[in-house]
Amino acid sequence: MTLAFICGCAGTALDAQERAFIGESQPWGLILFKRNVADPAQMRALTDSFRQLVGRAAPVLIDQEGGRVQRMGPPHWPAYPGAASFEAIGDPDGALDTARLCARLIAHDLVGVGVNVDCTPVLDVAQTGMHAVIGTRSWSGDPGRVAAFGRAVANGLLAGGVGPVIKHIPGHGRAKVDSHLELPVVETSRAELAARDFAPFVALRDLPMAMTAHVVYSAIDPDRPATTSPTIVGEIIRRQIGFDGLLMSDDLSMKALGGPLGARAAAAFAAGLDIALHCNGDLAEARAVAGVSPKLAGEALGRANAALARIAGGSEPFDVEEARAKLAAAFEPA
């Protein structure tokens, strides 16, 4: 029996308590952070041990966007450019080709250590006054360009056998505070949100996975952030945007959400999410999330299986050294 949650772990290897918890609770997936990363051999051992405990080809996730959100970096992996730097290439089509190439290289790095889901592309549209928590992680202030870059990144990841997770649906760009620390409230009209913020998610609604925003949109639901709002999940994400893939929360341990971890997870499931995401590796919190997580079944199971099937399709031939040279050349000063 697989439960509908993703857990983290505390260090570079699973300890005895974590192994027992994972074996008993059977989370759908594992997510890794910098604290879990030392070198390629260690990462492969960690991802292998997780899959042995759950007894299946389970997803292992990471946030490897490039720029300042990159869990794997030098000396074992390259430092990749951040999203905002690509438009500076100048050639609009060339910038998209370079973004796809960058994502394909990231997929190569991830597959090599047993990671098959990357929590990117960020589809949040840059806005005046936006908080730095998104900042340079946004591709552009033009929703069409955000969508185009997002498609390029998704295609590059999928070509390498890695599943993309679009985030933070239905849009985090207008938030003026960091949702890791407090709850953002966006007071923009529903019409304006639809015209700008939702547009990249509409364009990429066919992709297999999405992560919600811990943001209140007061014109739609003044009381609850998207992660725990049945109105936003049902009316906006599922119907207006039309996203029918696997929908997971952002990290439930973020301070934007209040109350005990079990209550946060229960509210996310009640809102209509498929998967609860808990990242910080605190085992007591993870147990609370697992305790309210349902068995992965029905439509949620179908979406999860469809997402994994999309990942398995990546087999594009690829010359790594040539690709690295092309990426470096694209960012050389004119």
NORTA-V212831 format. One record per backbone hydrogen bond with DSSP energy under -0.5 kcal/mol. CO is the residue of the C=O (numbers start at 1). NH is the residue of the N-H. E is the energy in kcal/mol with one decimal. If there is no record, write none. Layout:
BEGIN
co:CO nh:NH e:E
co:CO nh:NH e:E
END
This chain:
BEGIN
co:2 nh:296 e:-3.2
co:3 nh:5 e:-2.0
co:3 nh:28 e:-1.0
co:4 nh:276 e:-2.0
co:5 nh:28 e:-1.8
co:5 nh:29 e:-1.1
co:6 nh:278 e:-2.5
co:7 nh:31 e:-2.5
co:15 nh:19 e:-2.7
co:16 nh:20 e:-2.1
co:17 nh:21 e:-2.5
co:18 nh:22 e:-2.9
co:19 nh:23 e:-2.4
co:20 nh:24 e:-2.0
co:21 nh:25 e:-3.1
co:22 nh:26 e:-2.1
co:26 nh:3 e:-2.7
co:28 nh:59 e:-0.7
co:29 nh:7 e:-1.9
co:30 nh:61 e:-3.3
co:32 nh:63 e:-0.6
co:33 nh:36 e:-2.1
co:34 nh:37 e:-1.8
co:36 nh:38 e:-0.5
co:39 nh:43 e:-2.4
co:40 nh:44 e:-2.4
co:41 nh:45 e:-2.1
co:42 nh:46 e:-2.2
co:43 nh:47 e:-2.8
co:44 nh:48 e:-2.4
co:45 nh:49 e:-2.2
co:46 nh:50 e:-2.0
co:47 nh:51 e:-2.0
co:48 nh:52 e:-2.2
co:49 nh:53 e:-1.8
co:50 nh:54 e:-1.8
co:51 nh:55 e:-1.5
co:51 nh:56 e:-1.0
co:56 nh:58 e:-2.2
co:59 nh:30 e:-1.5
co:60 nh:116 e:-1.5
co:60 nh:117 e:-1.6
co:61 nh:32 e:-2.3
co:62 nh:64 e:-0.8
co:62 nh:119 e:-2.9
co:63 nh:71 e:-1.1
co:66 nh:69 e:-1.2
co:68 nh:70 e:-0.7
co:69 nh:65 e:-1.8
co:69 nh:66 e:-1.5
co:71 nh:73 e:-0.5
co:73 nh:76 e:-1.0
co:73 nh:77 e:-1.1
co:78 nh:80 e:-0.8
co:80 nh:67 e:-2.8
co:82 nh:85 e:-1.3
co:83 nh:86 e:-1.7
co:86 nh:89 e:-1.9
co:87 nh:90 e:-1.6
co:89 nh:91 e:-0.7
co:90 nh:92 e:-0.7
co:91 nh:95 e:-2.6
co:92 nh:96 e:-1.5
co:93 nh:97 e:-2.4
co:94 nh:98 e:-2.2
co:95 nh:99 e:-2.1
co:96 nh:100 e:-2.2
co:97 nh:101 e:-2.2
co:98 nh:102 e:-2.6
co:99 nh:103 e:-2.2
co:100 nh:104 e:-2.3
co:101 nh:105 e:-2.1
co:102 nh:106 e:-2.3
co:103 nh:107 e:-2.5
co:104 nh:108 e:-1.8
co:105 nh:109 e:-2.1
co:106 nh:110 e:-2.6
co:107 nh:111 e:-2.8
co:108 nh:112 e:-1.5
co:109 nh:113 e:-0.5
co:110 nh:113 e:-1.6
co:110 nh:115 e:-2.4
co:111 nh:114 e:-1.3
co:116 nh:163 e:-2.8
co:117 nh:62 e:-1.2
co:118 nh:120 e:-2.3
co:118 nh:165 e:-1.3
co:120 nh:165 e:-1.7
co:121 nh:123 e:-0.5
co:121 nh:167 e:-1.7
co:127 nh:130 e:-1.7
co:131 nh:134 e:-1.6
co:131 nh:135 e:-1.5
co:134 nh:137 e:-3.4
co:135 nh:138 e:-1.9
co:136 nh:84 e:-2.1
co:140 nh:126 e:-2.6
co:141 nh:143 e:-0.6
co:142 nh:146 e:-2.4
co:143 nh:147 e:-2.3
co:144 nh:148 e:-2.1
co:145 nh:149 e:-2.8
co:146 nh:150 e:-2.6
co:147 nh:151 e:-2.4
co:148 nh:152 e:-2.1
co:149 nh:153 e:-2.6
co:150 nh:154 e:-2.5
co:151 nh:155 e:-2.6
co:152 nh:156 e:-2.1
co:153 nh:157 e:-2.5
co:154 nh:158 e:-2.7
co:155 nh:159 e:-2.1
co:156 nh:160 e:-0.8
co:157 nh:160 e:-1.0
co:157 nh:162 e:-2.3
co:158 nh:161 e:-1.5
co:159 nh:316 e:-1.7
co:163 nh:118 e:-2.6
co:164 nh:209 e:-0.5
co:166 nh:211 e:-2.6
co:167 nh:123 e:-3.8
co:168 nh:171 e:-2.5
co:169 nh:213 e:-1.8
co:172 nh:175 e:-1.6
co:175 nh:131 e:-2.1
co:177 nh:179 e:-0.6
co:178 nh:181 e:-2.1
co:178 nh:182 e:-2.5
co:179 nh:256 e:-1.4
co:180 nh:255 e:-2.1
co:182 nh:184 e:-0.6
co:184 nh:216 e:-2.6
co:185 nh:187 e:-0.5
co:186 nh:218 e:-2.2
co:189 nh:193 e:-2.3
co:190 nh:194 e:-2.3
co:191 nh:195 e:-2.0
co:192 nh:196 e:-2.0
co:192 nh:197 e:-0.6
co:193 nh:198 e:-2.9
co:196 nh:200 e:-0.6
co:198 nh:201 e:-0.7
co:198 nh:202 e:-2.0
co:199 nh:203 e:-2.2
co:200 nh:204 e:-1.3
co:202 nh:205 e:-1.3
co:204 nh:207 e:-1.8
co:205 nh:244 e:-0.7
co:208 nh:246 e:-2.6
co:209 nh:166 e:-2.3
co:210 nh:248 e:-2.9
co:211 nh:168 e:-0.5
co:211 nh:169 e:-2.0
co:213 nh:215 e:-1.6
co:213 nh:227 e:-1.0
co:214 nh:184 e:-0.7
co:215 nh:226 e:-2.2
co:216 nh:186 e:-3.4
co:216 nh:218 e:-0.7
co:217 nh:220 e:-2.2
co:217 nh:221 e:-2.7
co:225 nh:228 e:-1.5
co:226 nh:229 e:-1.3
co:228 nh:230 e:-0.7
co:229 nh:233 e:-2.6
co:230 nh:234 e:-2.6
co:231 nh:235 e:-2.2
co:231 nh:236 e:-1.0
co:232 nh:236 e:-0.7
co:232 nh:237 e:-3.1
co:233 nh:238 e:-2.4
co:234 nh:239 e:-1.1
co:235 nh:240 e:-2.3
co:236 nh:241 e:-3.7
co:237 nh:243 e:-2.3
co:242 nh:244 e:-0.5
co:246 nh:210 e:-2.3
co:246 nh:248 e:-0.6
co:247 nh:274 e:-2.2
co:247 nh:275 e:-1.7
co:248 nh:212 e:-2.2
co:251 nh:254 e:-1.4
co:254 nh:257 e:-1.4
co:260 nh:264 e:-2.1
co:261 nh:265 e:-2.4
co:262 nh:266 e:-2.4
co:263 nh:267 e:-2.3
co:264 nh:268 e:-1.9
co:265 nh:269 e:-2.4
co:266 nh:270 e:-2.4
co:267 nh:271 e:-1.6
co:268 nh:272 e:-0.7
co:268 nh:273 e:-2.1
co:269 nh:272 e:-0.9
co:275 nh:249 e:-1.7
co:276 nh:6 e:-2.6
co:276 nh:278 e:-0.5
co:277 nh:252 e:-2.8
co:281 nh:283 e:-0.7
co:282 nh:286 e:-2.5
co:283 nh:287 e:-2.3
co:284 nh:288 e:-1.6
co:285 nh:289 e:-2.2
co:286 nh:290 e:-2.8
co:287 nh:291 e:-2.1
co:288 nh:292 e:-0.7
co:289 nh:292 e:-1.1
co:289 nh:293 e:-0.8
co:290 nh:293 e:-0.6
co:294 nh:4 e:-2.5
co:295 nh:297 e:-0.7
co:297 nh:300 e:-0.9
co:297 nh:301 e:-1.1
co:298 nh:302 e:-2.1
co:299 nh:303 e:-2.4
co:300 nh:304 e:-2.4
co:301 nh:305 e:-2.8
co:302 nh:306 e:-2.1
co:303 nh:307 e:-2.3
co:304 nh:308 e:-2.1
co:305 nh:309 e:-2.0
co:306 nh:310 e:-1.9
co:307 nh:311 e:-1.7
co:308 nh:312 e:-1.9
co:309 nh:313 e:-0.5
co:310 nh:313 e:-1.0
co:311 nh:314 e:-1.6
co:318 nh:320 e:-0.8
co:319 nh:323 e:-2.2
co:320 nh:324 e:-2.6
co:321 nh:325 e:-2.1
co:322 nh:326 e:-2.2
co:323 nh:327 e:-2.4
co:324 nh:328 e:-2.3
co:325 nh:329 e:-2.3
co:326 nh:330 e:-1.8
co:327 nh:331 e:-0.8
co:328 nh:331 e:-0.8
co:329 nh:332 e:-1.2
END
